[in-house]
Amino acid sequence: MKKDFLYNIALCLHGVTNNPAEVGAYVALVSDVKAQVSYLQQLGYTFVNGKQYKNWLDGEWEPETPIVCLMWDDARGNIELIIPWFIENKIACCIPIISRRQRKYQAEDG
């Protein structure tokens, strides 16, 4: 019998809205994001920050449960609709900053 297991994942989101008419490729309903987070928690996932996820990728940390790193790529202004919910519920998430685009620093340098 095949053993079921969960992969560690990085979940990349861009923006949210409360208006179904504004949903698109890069904008999800706040209620849908909350439902996705709840579902992952029910499956046994632990939400981690970017540093913890990188430590796992680098082999410096072996988590006891499957992990998910939820990133708000682009950090659109409308994430203010959901970030307080993440804070209130102590759910880790991060906003990646890619400095390489300005060709000043390597992203891995911080």
PLY file of the C-alpha trace (Angstrom):
ply
format ascii 1.0
element vertex 110
property float x
property float y
property float z
element edge 109
property int vertex1
property int vertex2
end_header
0.00 0.00 0.00
1.31 3.45 -0.91
2.03 5.67 2.09
0.45 9.12 1.95
2.70 12.06 2.69
2.69 15.81 2.31
5.33 17.87 0.54
6.74 21.06 2.01
5.47 23.91 -0.14
5.91 27.57 -0.92
2.60 29.28 -1.64
2.96 32.48 -3.63
0.06 34.92 -3.55
-0.13 38.44 -4.94
-3.21 40.28 -3.78
-6.68 39.92 -2.31
-10.10 41.48 -2.52
-13.52 41.17 -0.95
-15.18 41.88 -4.32
-15.72 38.80 -6.52
-15.70 41.04 -9.62
-12.05 41.93 -8.91
-10.80 38.34 -8.71
-8.24 37.48 -11.35
-5.00 35.67 -12.03
-3.18 37.64 -9.31
-6.03 38.59 -6.99
-7.93 36.12 -4.78
-10.91 36.53 -2.50
-9.97 37.09 1.14
-12.39 34.32 2.12
-10.71 31.90 -0.32
-7.25 32.59 1.10
-8.54 32.07 4.64
-10.14 28.79 3.55
-6.88 27.64 1.90
-4.90 28.45 5.05
-7.44 26.62 7.19
-7.35 23.59 4.90
-3.54 23.42 5.02
-3.64 23.65 8.82
-6.19 20.83 8.95
-3.84 18.71 6.83
-1.13 19.26 9.46
0.97 21.96 7.82
2.88 24.47 9.94
3.26 27.95 8.47
6.85 29.21 8.58
8.62 32.42 7.69
11.02 32.82 4.79
14.14 32.29 6.92
12.81 29.01 8.31
11.92 27.82 4.81
15.39 28.71 3.53
16.95 26.85 6.48
14.96 23.77 5.45
16.00 24.18 1.80
19.64 24.48 2.85
19.39 21.33 4.96
19.98 23.25 8.19
16.62 22.36 9.72
14.36 19.32 9.57
10.79 20.27 10.56
8.66 17.82 12.50
5.57 18.56 10.41
5.10 19.47 6.76
5.68 23.20 6.28
4.32 25.92 4.07
5.88 29.31 3.44
3.21 31.76 2.27
4.71 34.68 0.35
2.99 37.87 -0.73
4.85 38.46 -3.97
4.69 42.06 -5.21
3.24 43.17 -1.84
0.21 44.76 -3.44
-1.50 47.38 -1.31
-4.67 45.32 -1.03
-2.96 42.74 1.21
-3.85 45.12 4.04
-7.26 43.42 3.83
-5.79 40.15 5.13
-2.45 40.78 6.87
-4.17 41.72 10.18
-5.92 38.32 10.09
-2.54 36.58 9.71
-1.15 38.57 12.65
-4.19 37.96 14.87
-4.01 34.23 14.19
-0.21 34.07 14.54
0.19 32.65 11.04
3.62 33.25 9.54
3.89 34.76 6.08
6.47 36.90 4.30
6.98 39.50 1.62
10.00 38.64 -0.57
12.21 41.47 -1.70
14.20 40.86 -4.86
17.03 43.37 -4.89
18.64 41.79 -7.93
16.26 43.70 -10.19
18.06 46.93 -9.32
21.36 45.12 -10.02
22.79 46.45 -6.75
22.83 43.32 -4.59
22.41 39.60 -4.86
19.12 38.58 -3.26
20.94 35.94 -1.23
23.01 38.69 0.45
19.94 40.01 2.25
0 1
1 2
2 3
3 4
4 5
5 6
6 7
7 8
8 9
9 10
10 11
11 12
12 13
13 14
14 15
15 16
16 17
17 18
18 19
19 20
20 21
21 22
22 23
23 24
24 25
25 26
26 27
27 28
28 29
29 30
30 31
31 32
32 33
33 34
34 35
35 36
36 37
37 38
38 39
39 40
40 41
41 42
42 43
43 44
44 45
45 46
46 47
47 48
48 49
49 50
50 51
51 52
52 53
53 54
54 55
55 56
56 57
57 58
58 59
59 60
60 61
61 62
62 63
63 64
64 65
65 66
66 67
67 68
68 69
69 70
70 71
71 72
72 73
73 74
74 75
75 76
76 77
77 78
78 79
79 80
80 81
81 82
82 83
83 84
84 85
85 86
86 87
87 88
88 89
89 90
90 91
91 92
92 93
93 94
94 95
95 96
96 97
97 98
98 99
99 100
100 101
101 102
102 103
103 104
104 105
105 106
106 107
107 108
108 109
